[in-house]
Amino acid sequence: MKQTDSPRFCEQLPSEVSKQRLQYKCTNCELIFKRKRRINTQKYRCSKCGGRIKELVSGD
């Protein structure tokens, strides 16, 4: 690695950085979840307090 001056940890590819991530928010404790995949908000609850989760609009 010294010979090629390579970093120990690689950076993400530009195509991965630009991908849109979904954001969910707990209605009780306001914890924000960032996810790559969509989740069923009727089925899952907040892992911290057990409150309901709602999807944030992309403008938030």
C-alpha positions as CSV (number, residue, x, y, z in Angstrom):
1,M,0.0,0.0,0.0
2,K,2.9,2.3,0.7
3,Q,4.4,1.7,-2.8
4,T,1.2,2.6,-4.6
5,D,0.1,5.3,-2.1
6,S,-3.3,3.6,-1.7
7,P,-5.7,4.5,1.1
8,R,-6.4,1.9,3.8
9,F,-10.2,2.4,3.4
10,C,-11.8,3.1,0.0
11,E,-14.4,5.8,-0.6
12,Q,-17.8,5.1,-2.0
13,L,-18.3,5.2,-5.7
14,P,-20.0,8.4,-7.0
15,S,-23.0,6.2,-8.2
16,E,-23.6,4.9,-4.7
17,V,-23.3,8.4,-3.0
18,S,-25.9,9.9,-5.3
19,K,-28.5,7.2,-4.6
20,Q,-31.6,8.4,-2.8
21,R,-32.0,7.1,0.7
22,L,-35.4,6.8,2.4
23,Q,-35.9,8.5,5.8
24,Y,-38.3,7.4,8.5
25,K,-39.1,9.1,11.8
26,C,-40.5,7.8,15.0
27,T,-43.6,9.7,16.1
28,N,-42.7,9.4,19.9
29,C,-38.9,9.9,20.3
30,E,-38.3,11.5,16.8
31,L,-35.4,9.1,16.0
32,I,-34.6,9.2,12.3
33,F,-34.0,6.0,10.4
34,K,-32.1,6.1,7.1
35,R,-32.8,3.1,4.8
36,K,-32.0,2.0,1.3
37,R,-35.1,-0.1,1.1
38,R,-38.7,0.8,1.8
39,I,-40.2,-0.7,5.0
40,N,-43.8,-1.4,5.9
41,T,-44.6,1.3,8.5
42,Q,-47.7,-0.6,9.6
43,K,-45.7,-3.7,10.5
44,Y,-42.5,-2.3,12.1
45,R,-42.0,-0.1,15.1
46,C,-39.2,2.1,16.6
47,S,-36.5,-0.1,18.1
48,K,-35.8,2.6,20.8
49,C,-39.2,3.3,22.2
50,G,-41.7,1.1,20.3
51,G,-43.5,4.1,18.8
52,R,-45.0,4.3,15.3
53,I,-42.8,5.1,12.3
54,K,-43.7,7.5,9.5
55,E,-42.0,8.2,6.3
56,L,-40.5,11.6,5.8
57,V,-41.1,13.4,2.5
58,S,-37.9,13.9,0.5
59,G,-38.0,17.7,1.2
60,D,-37.5,17.2,5.0
